[in-house]
Amino acid sequence: MPEMYTAYSRPVVSSPLADSQSGKVPAAQRIVAKRNPSFPSSRALRPFPTISHLMQPQAASKTSTRSSKPVKLIEPPKNFKATFVLDLTQAEFCRRDV
């Protein structure tokens, strides 16, 4: 009768932070801590101020004397349902490198 489960070995990790016994603990006994978000989920980002005027074709065409191609923004399809987590604190998110 063939085995239903295959044994595998974990790669050797050369780090002082890696526990040498962690590979021997069954997955059911491992506890993964979930971080509480420090601030609520963010809304969708608005266009940056440098390109926000390009999003309004009527206002841009009146101020521009020559015709220019419209700026195309990369957007996911409307049925695209994916999210990601930045995992940053408010201070890290607002930091500006000078």
Buried (B, 14 or more C-beta within 10 A) or exposed (E): EEEEEEEEEEEEEEEEEEEEEEEEEEEEEEEEEEEEEEEEEEEEEEEEEEEEEBEEEEEBEEEEEEEEEEEEEEEEEEEEEEEEEEEEEEEEEEEEEE
